[in-house]
Amino acid sequence: MDADLIHKALANPLRREILAWLKAPEGFTQTHAAFDGGVPLSAIQVRSGLSQSTVSAHVASMIEAGLLVSKRVGSFLLLSRNEEVIAAFVREVVHGL
């Protein structure tokens, strides 16, 4: 776990919002139901209202920080939260200060 990368990723409000959306993926309704194990990047892009390239750049930062896990299924990139890394980061912040 690289705490500096996580801090950098969490400095952006959209990235925090994406993490919140993925915590309750039922908000993606039918899109999520079709994919067990993640939410398609395209669904996140639609929900954000931003361009595909902008959302991809934000997601790439979160994947690099270890906050998200990606899985390719056909032409879809599925994303889910990396709960282990998130929990370890929270523990470090709470107990490391």
SULKA-V760803 format. One record per helix or strand. SS is the DSSP state (h for helix, s for strand). FROM is the first residue (numbers start at 1). TO is the last residue. Records with the same first field share a line. If there is no record, write none. Layout:
SS->FROM-TO, FROM-TO
This chain:
h->3-10, 13-23, 25-33, 41-48, 52-65, 83-96
s->39-40, 68-73, 76-81
